[in-house]
Structure formats: structure tokens, C-alpha cells
Amino acid sequence: MSANKMKKKKKIIKRGFRIFNIVLWGIFIIAFIYLLYNVFKINMVPSKYIIVGGIVLLFIVLVTGVITIFKKTGFLIFIITDLVMILFMCFYFYTGSKINLLYNFLENSFGIKYKTNIYDVIVKSDSHYSSFESISEKQIIYYPDNNDEENVLITLAKEKINNPDLIKGDNINESLIKVTNDSNYILIVNSGDYDAMVGIDEEYDKKTKIIGTIEIKVEDEKTNNKKNNDNNSIIDNSFIVYICGIDTRSGKLPIKSLSDVNIIMAVNPQKRKVLMVHIPRDSYVEVHGKSGLKDKLTHTGTIGGVNLTMETIEDLLDIDLTYYIRLNFNSVIRLVDAIGGIDVYSDVNYQFNSYNLPSLTIYPLQMNHLNGNEALAFAKERHAYATGDKHRGENQEQVIQRIIEKIGQSQTLLTKYDDILKALDGTFETNILNSDISALVKMQLNDMKKWSFETYNINGTGALDYTYSYPNQKLYVMYPDTVTIDEAIKKLNDVMDEK
């Protein structure tokens, strides 16, 4: 081959290589813009990091661009530049996609707009009825959650059941008892009412069976309108969050359910202080709007959902609850497994096996490593303690704190990022907005100050008494100790008012 032909061939190869480099640099710029777009969209990164990081990354873009365009750049420099661009391009796209994943999760999970009301179709456990098809043309007693929902419930019931004879009931407690004695009796009630009966009679779910459910999606304007929509107020002012833990058979988040975990969390962002106050589920309290009538706190969730529970707690502690987080116990299992388990401390001087998970042994006065199922059993344990529900509340607070601490570790975030988001998806609802969370994260990243945690428990005395929900039978309740209530109010005010 002649020298001229060799020169021409090299020029063609170099020209092709240069075109490839220019195309690669163009993709590199797109990746850089994609990363910046997602960083600005999520609005969590403080400006100082964006400026410094942006300048560094932009410098890399410009340098690689100059090398790519410069005609006298040699092959070796081209190859090194290509490797640098590919490396950073992968970083840009990967980081941008992870930020976008988090943004979508926050958008879908924060700021509740709709809720689901679930109705159970119940029969006696030995009944021959087993499905919607088997109760065609049968008489069915139903209890709508409210008058506005009655027509929707009837319409949906007729869509699922062929020609039902629907009769509106007049005493839900009598119906819930009757269905355990009559194999031909068919009942449609809110799932919260069914769960409340199971809470009173631990054998109730064995005496009955659920042959189907009817779900009604409703808009929840009250909870959304309850909070201040000033996105900056969450970092400028102290606020209180009601943490409500529920335990439903479906694993879903129906409007009405027993409020098994009741924790009031006061947050002072400026002082980086968090106070968690546990209120026992059986606390005998005045139900908001019921003319002084009393019930277990847990029952307020089945009477009027999270809104009524919050209003009742506001009356009890003389506070304003701006936010709430409502989560199913199933989320504890999934989240703890996603982060590789947690370590909890047993503060009693004896070993015991969990009532809810007999295979779990808790060792005394030491840290115990727990997986998801074990953490849930530990959080629900009360039979092993002399103080029962009080100690269970302390365990629940510890589990929450350990999860927060574990997630806060950089190693956990880097290695378990996708698993954490997947574990949380669909397991909780909250009226905290995406913008609220972004503001808190941005504030924390800006100075990385440490947070201090304090816990407090409201105590009381166990007794038997009549309740608003079940006026004809005495149930176990806990009369709250006014001294601990006053102390809880004082502690909450101290955290909220500290400047």
C-alpha cells in the first residue's frame, strides 16, 4: 500500500474517531443535564453543594469538549478522554435515575388525596357460603359507614352479588354477635368494625369468615386542608406528627381501623430535637364530638378514622396535630428486612419467648438482632412485661428509633437504597407533602447537625368499664394518670417553644 493511501486511511479513521467522540460528548452533555434536572426537581440538595458540584462537573464537560474538538488531539488522549466521559456519563445517568426514583416515590407517597373504605362480607365460620356467587339472591344485612356512602355501597354490592336482598341493619353490635350463631346470616360491615370485634374477642375471627370485600375510594379533603400549606414553615417552626400504627388482615390502609400504636412526635427542626410521647391504645378518653362519652383510644380509629383519633388526642393533650403518618405493621417487616435487620435492647433482667412469635427468644439486658418478623413481634409484645401495654409502647418507640438510626447510616443508604423505597411503597399514608420532606432533608444536608431523641410514656391504671362503642358490656380500659398527662403536655410545649 502506498504512503498516500496510508495517509488517507489514517485520516478517515481519525475523522471517524473524532465523529464518534463528538457524538459521545453530546451524550455526555445530555447525561449532565439529566442529572442537574433531577437535582433541581427534587429540591433537596443545598445550593452550596449544587454550586461546587456543578462547577466541577461542568469543568469536566468543558475540558472533554475542548479535547474532543481540538483537531491535533492524539489517539491516546482521545481514548483516555472517552474513558473519562463514559465513566462520568454512567455516574450522571445512574445518580440521576436514583434521584428520579426517590422523587417519584415521594410524589406518590406523600400528601394523601384519596383513601379507601373497605367493607367485609362476613358469615359464620361453618357456613356453606364461601364466595359472592354463593350468596346470590340471599338476604344480606349491611351497615354503611355514613349516609353519603350508602348508595355507593349498595351499587357495588349489586355489581358483585347477583340480585341480593339488601336490608339496612339497626344495631351493628347485635349483628356482629348474631353472625357467630346463625349459619345463614350474612353481614356487610366496615372492616374497622370487624377488627374492633376481634380486638374484644380474640376468637372472633375463628367463629366467622370473610368471603369477600367491597372497596370504596373516597377523597379526603379534611386531612389535606388541616395542615398549613406554607412549604417553608416545616423547617422554620416546630410541629407535631401523630404516628398511627395499624394491623389489618389485608395489609392495606382502610379508612377505619384500630389505632394500635399511638405516638405523638414533637419535632423542633431548629434545635434538632425530637420528643416521642406514647399513649397506650386502651387509654380511656373522651371521644371528640361525642358529648363527653368515653372509649378506648384505639376504638376512635374504628369510629371515625385517623381524623377522629387526632381530634381526640388534641383534646386530651391540648395540642394541635398538623401532620400524621399512618402505617401498617406489615411495613415494619418489609422495612427492617430491607435494611438488614435492627438491634434492640431488652431492658428486663429475664429471658423470654415472644407471645406472637414463640420461636423468638429475647435475651436480657443486651442487644438483640432482629429481622422483620422478629422486630414486629418485639414491637407488639406485652405479655412478657409486668407493665403490659406501657412496656409495649416503649418497645415500639425503640423500634422506630432504631430504624431511623439504621437508615441514617450512609452505608445502609448506599447499599439498600432501592430495597428501602420498595419496602416502603404502599405501606403508609401521610398528609406530609413532598415539598415538606424535601425542605427537611435540604436543611439537614446543609449543616449535618445531630438530632437528640427523647421518649415519654403516659401511664395509667387498668380497669373494666363501659365504652361508647360497646355500651352494653364492660371492656378492659386504662384510666390515664393525670400527672403523666400534665408532664407530657409540659414536655411537648418545651420542645415546641424552645428557640
C-alpha positions as CSV (number, residue, x, y, z in Angstrom):
1,M,0.0,0.0,0.0
2,S,1.4,3.4,-1.0
3,A,2.2,6.2,1.6
4,N,-0.6,8.4,0.2
5,K,-3.2,5.6,0.6
6,M,-2.0,5.0,4.2
7,K,-2.3,8.7,5.0
8,K,-5.8,8.8,3.6
9,K,-6.8,5.7,5.6
10,K,-5.4,7.2,8.8
11,K,-7.3,10.5,8.1
12,I,-10.6,8.6,7.5
13,I,-10.1,6.6,10.7
14,K,-9.2,9.7,12.7
15,R,-12.2,11.6,11.2
16,G,-14.5,8.6,12.1
17,F,-13.0,8.5,15.6
18,R,-13.5,12.2,16.0
19,I,-17.1,12.0,14.9
20,F,-17.6,9.2,17.5
21,N,-16.0,11.4,20.2
22,I,-18.3,14.3,19.3
23,V,-21.4,12.1,19.5
24,L,-20.1,10.6,22.8
25,W,-19.5,14.1,24.1
26,G,-23.1,15.1,23.1
27,I,-24.5,12.1,25.1
28,F,-22.2,13.2,27.9
29,I,-23.8,16.6,27.9
30,I,-27.3,15.1,27.9
31,A,-26.3,12.9,30.9
32,F,-25.0,16.0,32.7
33,I,-28.2,18.0,32.0
34,Y,-30.3,14.9,33.1
35,L,-28.5,14.8,36.4
36,L,-28.9,18.6,37.0
37,Y,-32.6,18.4,36.1
38,N,-33.3,15.8,38.7
39,V,-31.2,17.5,41.3
40,F,-33.2,20.7,40.9
41,K,-36.5,18.8,40.6
42,I,-36.2,17.0,43.9
43,N,-35.0,20.3,45.6
44,M,-33.2,18.5,48.4
45,V,-29.6,19.4,47.7
46,P,-28.3,22.7,49.4
47,S,-27.2,25.4,47.0
48,K,-23.6,25.3,48.2
49,Y,-23.3,21.7,47.1
50,I,-25.0,22.3,43.8
51,I,-22.7,25.2,43.0
52,V,-19.5,23.4,43.9
53,G,-20.5,20.1,42.4
54,G,-21.9,21.8,39.3
55,I,-18.7,23.8,38.7
56,V,-16.6,20.6,39.0
57,L,-18.8,18.5,36.7
58,L,-19.2,21.4,34.2
59,F,-15.4,21.8,34.2
60,I,-15.1,18.1,33.2
61,V,-17.7,18.6,30.4
62,L,-15.8,21.6,29.1
63,V,-12.4,20.0,29.2
64,T,-13.5,16.9,27.5
65,G,-15.3,19.0,24.9
66,V,-12.1,21.0,24.1
67,I,-10.1,17.8,23.8
68,T,-12.8,16.3,21.6
69,I,-13.0,19.3,19.2
70,F,-9.2,20.1,19.1
71,K,-8.0,18.8,15.8
72,K,-4.5,17.9,16.9
73,T,-5.6,15.7,19.8
74,G,-3.7,12.3,19.6
75,F,-5.3,8.9,19.7
76,L,-4.1,8.1,23.2
77,I,-5.7,11.3,24.6
78,F,-8.9,10.6,22.7
79,I,-9.1,7.1,24.3
80,I,-8.4,8.5,27.8
81,T,-11.0,11.2,27.2
82,D,-13.5,8.6,26.0
83,L,-13.0,6.5,29.1
84,V,-13.4,9.6,31.4
85,M,-16.6,10.6,29.6
86,I,-18.0,7.0,29.8
87,L,-17.2,6.8,33.4
88,F,-18.8,10.1,34.3
89,M,-21.7,9.5,31.9
90,C,-22.5,6.3,33.8
91,F,-22.3,8.3,37.1
92,Y,-24.6,11.1,35.8
93,F,-27.3,8.7,34.4
94,Y,-27.1,6.4,37.5
95,T,-27.3,9.2,40.0
96,G,-30.0,11.0,38.1
97,S,-32.1,7.8,37.8
98,K,-31.8,7.2,41.6
99,I,-32.8,10.8,42.4
100,N,-35.8,10.4,39.9
101,L,-36.8,7.2,41.6
102,L,-36.8,8.9,45.0
103,Y,-38.8,11.9,43.6
104,N,-41.4,9.6,42.1
105,F,-41.7,7.7,45.5
106,L,-42.1,11.0,47.4
107,E,-44.7,12.3,44.9
108,N,-46.7,9.0,45.1
109,S,-46.4,8.5,48.9
110,F,-46.7,12.0,50.5
111,G,-49.7,14.2,50.5
112,I,-52.7,11.9,50.7
113,K,-55.6,12.7,48.4
114,Y,-57.7,9.6,48.4
115,K,-58.5,6.9,50.9
116,T,-60.1,3.5,50.7
117,N,-63.0,2.3,52.7
118,I,-63.1,-1.5,53.0
119,Y,-66.3,-3.5,53.8
120,D,-66.1,-7.1,54.8
121,V,-68.8,-9.6,53.8
122,I,-69.0,-11.9,56.9
123,V,-70.6,-15.3,57.6
124,K,-70.3,-17.9,60.3
125,S,-67.1,-20.0,60.0
126,D,-69.0,-23.2,59.4
127,S,-71.4,-21.6,56.9
128,H,-71.7,-23.2,53.4
129,Y,-71.4,-19.7,51.9
130,S,-67.9,-19.2,50.6
131,S,-68.0,-16.6,47.8
132,F,-70.0,-13.8,46.3
133,E,-71.6,-16.3,43.9
134,S,-72.8,-18.5,46.8
135,I,-74.8,-15.6,48.3
136,S,-76.8,-14.7,45.2
137,E,-80.4,-13.8,45.9
138,K,-79.8,-14.1,49.7
139,Q,-80.9,-11.7,52.4
140,I,-77.9,-9.6,53.5
141,I,-77.7,-7.1,56.4
142,Y,-75.5,-4.1,55.7
143,Y,-74.2,-1.2,57.7
144,P,-72.9,1.8,55.6
145,D,-70.2,3.9,57.1
146,N,-72.2,7.0,56.6
147,N,-75.3,8.2,54.7
148,D,-73.3,9.6,51.8
149,E,-71.7,6.3,51.2
150,E,-74.8,4.1,51.4
151,N,-75.8,4.3,47.7
152,V,-72.3,3.6,46.6
153,L,-72.1,0.6,48.8
154,I,-75.4,-0.7,47.5
155,T,-74.3,-0.2,43.9
156,L,-71.0,-2.0,44.4
157,A,-72.7,-4.8,46.3
158,K,-75.1,-5.4,43.5
159,E,-72.3,-5.4,40.9
160,K,-70.5,-8.2,42.9
161,I,-73.5,-10.2,44.1
162,N,-76.3,-11.4,41.9
163,N,-79.7,-9.9,42.9
164,P,-79.0,-9.5,46.7
165,D,-81.8,-8.7,49.2
166,L,-80.1,-5.8,51.0
167,I,-81.5,-4.8,54.3
168,K,-80.0,-1.9,56.3
169,G,-79.2,-3.0,59.9
170,D,-80.1,-1.1,63.0
171,N,-77.7,-2.5,65.7
172,I,-74.2,-3.3,64.5
173,N,-73.0,-4.9,67.7
174,E,-76.0,-7.3,67.8
175,S,-75.4,-8.2,64.1
176,L,-71.7,-8.9,64.8
177,I,-72.7,-11.3,67.5
178,K,-75.6,-12.9,65.6
179,V,-73.4,-13.8,62.7
180,T,-71.4,-16.2,65.0
181,N,-74.6,-18.1,65.9
182,D,-76.5,-18.3,62.6
183,S,-75.0,-20.1,59.6
184,N,-77.5,-18.4,57.2
185,Y,-76.8,-14.9,58.4
186,I,-74.8,-12.7,56.0
187,L,-73.4,-9.4,57.1
188,I,-71.6,-6.5,55.4
189,V,-69.7,-4.2,57.8
190,N,-66.8,-1.8,57.7
191,S,-63.5,-3.7,58.2
192,G,-62.7,-1.5,61.1
193,D,-65.8,-2.7,63.0
194,Y,-64.8,-6.3,62.3
195,D,-61.3,-5.6,63.6
196,A,-62.7,-4.0,66.7
197,M,-64.7,-7.1,67.5
198,V,-61.6,-9.2,67.0
199,G,-59.8,-6.9,69.5
200,I,-62.6,-7.6,72.0
201,D,-62.9,-11.4,71.3
202,E,-59.7,-13.0,70.2
203,E,-61.6,-16.0,69.0
204,Y,-64.0,-13.9,66.8
205,D,-62.0,-14.4,63.6
206,K,-62.3,-18.2,64.2
207,K,-66.0,-18.0,64.7
208,T,-66.5,-16.1,61.5
209,K,-65.1,-16.0,58.0
210,I,-64.8,-13.2,55.4
211,I,-65.9,-14.4,52.0
212,G,-65.2,-11.1,50.2
213,T,-64.6,-7.4,50.4
214,I,-66.0,-4.3,48.8
215,E,-63.7,-1.3,48.4
216,I,-64.8,2.3,48.1
217,K,-62.3,5.0,47.1
218,V,-63.1,8.4,48.6
219,E,-61.5,11.8,48.5
220,D,-60.1,13.0,51.8
221,E,-60.3,16.8,51.9
222,K,-60.4,17.2,55.6
223,T,-56.9,15.9,56.3
224,N,-55.3,17.7,53.4
225,N,-56.9,21.0,54.4
226,K,-55.9,20.6,58.0
227,K,-52.2,21.5,57.5
228,N,-50.5,24.7,56.8
229,N,-49.5,24.7,53.1
230,D,-46.5,27.1,53.7
231,N,-43.7,24.8,52.5
232,N,-41.1,26.7,54.5
233,S,-42.9,26.5,57.8
234,I,-41.9,22.9,58.4
235,I,-38.2,24.0,58.9
236,D,-38.9,27.4,60.4
237,N,-41.3,26.3,63.1
238,S,-41.8,23.3,65.4
239,F,-44.5,20.8,64.5
240,I,-46.2,17.7,65.9
241,V,-46.7,14.4,64.0
242,Y,-49.2,11.8,65.0
243,I,-47.8,8.3,64.3
244,C,-50.6,5.8,64.0
245,G,-49.8,2.1,63.7
246,I,-52.5,-0.3,62.5
247,D,-52.6,-4.1,62.0
248,T,-55.1,-5.1,59.3
249,R,-55.5,-8.6,57.8
250,S,-55.3,-7.3,54.3
251,G,-52.1,-5.4,54.8
252,K,-53.9,-2.4,53.3
253,L,-54.7,1.0,54.8
254,P,-58.5,1.2,55.2
255,I,-60.1,4.5,56.4
256,K,-61.2,2.8,59.6
257,S,-59.1,0.5,61.7
258,L,-57.9,0.1,65.3
259,S,-55.2,2.6,66.2
260,D,-52.9,0.1,67.9
261,V,-49.9,2.3,68.1
262,N,-50.3,6.0,69.1
263,I,-47.2,8.1,69.3
264,I,-47.1,11.8,69.3
265,M,-43.8,13.1,67.9
266,A,-42.9,16.7,68.6
267,V,-40.2,18.0,66.2
268,N,-38.1,21.2,66.7
269,P,-36.1,21.5,63.4
270,Q,-34.1,24.5,64.5
271,K,-32.9,22.8,67.7
272,R,-32.8,19.3,66.1
273,K,-34.9,17.9,68.9
274,V,-37.5,15.1,68.8
275,L,-39.8,14.0,71.6
276,M,-41.9,10.9,71.2
277,V,-44.9,10.5,73.6
278,H,-46.6,7.1,73.7
279,I,-50.3,7.0,74.5
280,P,-51.5,3.4,75.4
281,R,-54.1,2.1,73.0
282,D,-56.5,1.2,75.8
283,S,-56.4,4.7,77.3
284,Y,-60.0,5.6,78.4
285,V,-60.5,9.0,76.8
286,E,-63.4,11.4,75.9
287,V,-64.2,10.9,72.2
288,H,-64.1,14.1,70.4
289,G,-67.6,15.4,69.5
290,K,-69.5,12.7,71.5
291,S,-70.7,14.9,74.3
292,G,-68.2,13.6,76.9
293,L,-68.7,9.9,76.2
294,K,-65.6,7.8,76.7
295,D,-64.0,4.9,74.8
296,K,-60.6,3.3,74.3
297,L,-58.3,5.5,72.2
298,T,-57.8,2.5,69.8
299,H,-61.6,2.5,69.1
300,T,-61.6,6.0,67.8
301,G,-59.9,4.7,64.7
302,T,-62.9,2.4,64.0
303,I,-65.4,5.1,64.9
304,G,-64.1,8.0,62.7
305,G,-60.7,7.0,61.3
306,V,-57.5,8.9,61.8
307,N,-59.2,12.3,61.9
308,L,-61.3,11.4,64.9
309,T,-58.3,9.9,66.7
310,M,-56.3,13.1,66.1
311,E,-59.1,15.3,67.3
312,T,-59.5,13.1,70.4
313,I,-55.7,13.3,71.2
314,E,-55.8,17.1,70.6
315,D,-58.5,17.4,73.3
316,L,-56.5,15.1,75.7
317,L,-53.1,16.9,75.4
318,D,-54.3,20.4,74.4
319,I,-52.2,20.4,71.3
320,D,-52.6,20.9,67.5
321,L,-51.7,17.9,65.4
322,T,-50.7,19.3,62.0
323,Y,-49.4,16.1,60.4
324,Y,-49.9,12.4,60.6
325,I,-48.2,9.2,59.4
326,R,-50.4,6.1,59.3
327,L,-48.6,2.8,58.7
328,N,-49.5,-0.8,58.6
329,F,-47.4,-3.2,60.8
330,N,-46.5,-5.1,57.6
331,S,-44.3,-2.1,56.7
332,V,-42.2,-2.8,59.8
333,I,-41.5,-6.3,58.5
334,R,-40.6,-5.2,55.0
335,L,-38.5,-2.2,56.0
336,V,-36.5,-3.9,58.7
337,D,-35.7,-6.8,56.3
338,A,-34.7,-4.2,53.6
339,I,-32.1,-2.6,55.9
340,G,-30.6,-5.9,57.1
341,G,-32.3,-6.0,60.5
342,I,-32.1,-3.9,63.6
343,D,-30.5,-4.2,67.0
344,V,-32.8,-3.6,70.0
345,Y,-32.0,-3.6,73.7
346,S,-34.0,-5.7,76.2
347,D,-34.1,-3.8,79.5
348,V,-35.6,-6.6,81.6
349,N,-33.4,-9.0,83.6
350,Y,-35.1,-12.2,82.4
351,Q,-35.2,-14.1,79.1
352,F,-38.5,-14.7,77.4
353,N,-40.0,-16.0,74.2
354,S,-42.3,-13.8,72.2
355,Y,-46.1,-14.4,72.6
356,N,-46.7,-13.5,69.0
357,L,-43.6,-15.4,67.7
358,P,-42.7,-18.3,70.1
359,S,-39.6,-19.1,68.1
360,L,-38.1,-15.7,69.0
361,T,-36.0,-15.6,72.2
362,I,-35.2,-12.2,73.7
363,Y,-32.1,-12.2,75.8
364,P,-31.9,-10.0,79.0
365,L,-30.0,-6.8,79.4
366,Q,-28.3,-6.9,76.0
367,M,-28.8,-6.0,72.3
368,N,-30.8,-8.5,70.3
369,H,-30.5,-8.5,66.5
370,L,-34.0,-8.9,64.9
371,N,-35.3,-9.4,61.3
372,G,-38.6,-8.0,60.1
373,N,-40.9,-10.6,61.7
374,E,-39.0,-10.6,64.9
375,A,-39.0,-6.8,65.1
376,L,-42.8,-6.8,64.6
377,A,-43.2,-9.4,67.4
378,F,-41.0,-7.3,69.7
379,A,-43.0,-4.2,68.9
380,K,-46.2,-5.9,69.7
381,E,-45.0,-7.8,72.9
382,R,-46.9,-7.0,76.1
383,H,-47.5,-10.4,77.7
384,A,-43.9,-10.7,78.8
385,Y,-43.9,-7.5,80.9
386,A,-45.4,-6.6,84.2
387,T,-46.5,-3.2,82.9
388,G,-48.0,-4.7,79.7
389,D,-49.1,-2.1,77.2
390,K,-46.8,0.6,78.7
391,H,-43.7,-1.5,78.0
392,R,-45.0,-2.3,74.6
393,G,-45.2,1.4,73.8
394,E,-41.5,1.7,74.9
395,N,-40.6,-1.1,72.6
396,Q,-42.4,0.5,69.7
397,E,-40.6,3.8,70.3
398,Q,-37.3,1.9,70.4
399,V,-38.0,0.1,67.1
400,I,-38.9,3.4,65.4
401,Q,-35.7,5.0,66.7
402,R,-33.5,2.0,65.6
403,I,-35.0,2.0,62.1
404,I,-34.4,5.8,61.8
405,E,-30.8,5.4,63.0
406,K,-30.1,2.4,60.7
407,I,-31.5,4.1,57.6
408,G,-29.5,7.2,58.5
409,Q,-26.2,5.3,58.2
410,S,-24.5,6.2,54.9
411,Q,-23.6,2.5,54.2
412,T,-27.3,1.5,54.6
413,L,-28.5,4.2,52.2
414,L,-25.9,3.4,49.6
415,T,-26.4,-0.4,49.6
416,K,-30.1,-0.6,50.4
417,Y,-31.5,2.4,48.6
418,D,-33.8,0.5,46.2
419,D,-34.8,-2.0,48.8
420,I,-35.8,0.7,51.3
421,L,-38.0,2.5,48.7
422,K,-39.6,-0.7,47.6
423,A,-40.2,-1.8,51.2
424,L,-42.0,1.5,52.0
425,D,-44.1,1.7,48.8
426,G,-47.8,1.4,49.6
427,T,-47.3,0.6,53.3
428,F,-48.1,4.1,54.8
429,E,-50.1,7.2,54.2
430,T,-49.4,10.7,55.3
431,N,-50.5,14.3,54.8
432,I,-46.9,15.5,54.9
433,L,-46.2,16.9,51.5
434,N,-43.3,16.0,49.2
435,S,-42.1,19.6,49.5
436,D,-42.1,19.3,53.3
437,I,-39.8,16.3,53.2
438,S,-37.5,18.0,50.7
439,A,-37.2,21.1,52.9
440,L,-36.3,19.0,55.9
441,V,-33.7,16.9,54.0
442,K,-32.2,20.0,52.5
443,M,-31.9,21.7,55.9
444,Q,-30.2,18.6,57.3
445,L,-27.7,18.2,54.4
446,N,-26.8,21.9,54.7
447,D,-25.3,21.6,58.2
448,M,-25.5,17.9,59.2
449,K,-26.3,18.7,62.8
450,K,-27.0,15.8,65.2
451,W,-30.6,15.2,66.4
452,S,-31.5,14.4,70.0
453,F,-34.3,12.0,70.8
454,E,-36.3,11.8,74.0
455,T,-39.2,9.5,74.8
456,Y,-42.0,9.7,77.4
457,N,-44.9,7.4,78.2
458,I,-48.4,8.2,79.6
459,N,-49.2,5.8,82.3
460,G,-52.5,4.8,83.9
461,T,-54.5,2.2,85.9
462,G,-56.2,-0.8,84.3
463,A,-59.9,-1.3,84.9
464,L,-63.2,-2.6,83.4
465,D,-65.7,0.0,82.1
466,Y,-68.4,0.6,79.6
467,T,-67.4,2.3,76.3
468,Y,-69.0,4.4,73.6
469,S,-68.5,1.6,71.1
470,Y,-69.8,-1.2,73.3
471,P,-72.2,0.4,75.8
472,N,-73.7,-2.9,77.0
473,Q,-70.5,-4.7,78.1
474,K,-67.5,-3.8,80.2
475,L,-64.2,-3.9,78.5
476,Y,-60.6,-3.6,79.7
477,V,-59.6,0.1,79.7
478,M,-56.8,2.2,81.2
479,Y,-57.6,5.3,83.2
480,P,-54.8,7.8,82.2
481,D,-52.8,9.2,85.1
482,T,-53.3,12.9,85.1
483,V,-49.8,13.5,86.4
484,T,-48.2,11.9,83.4
485,I,-50.6,13.7,81.1
486,D,-49.6,17.0,82.6
487,E,-46.0,16.1,82.3
488,A,-46.4,15.0,78.6
489,I,-48.1,18.4,77.9
490,K,-45.2,20.2,79.6
491,K,-42.6,18.2,77.7
492,L,-44.4,18.8,74.4
493,N,-44.6,22.5,75.0
494,D,-40.9,22.7,76.0
495,V,-39.8,21.2,72.7
496,M,-42.3,23.2,70.6
497,D,-41.5,26.5,72.3
498,E,-37.7,26.3,72.5
499,K,-36.0,28.8,70.3
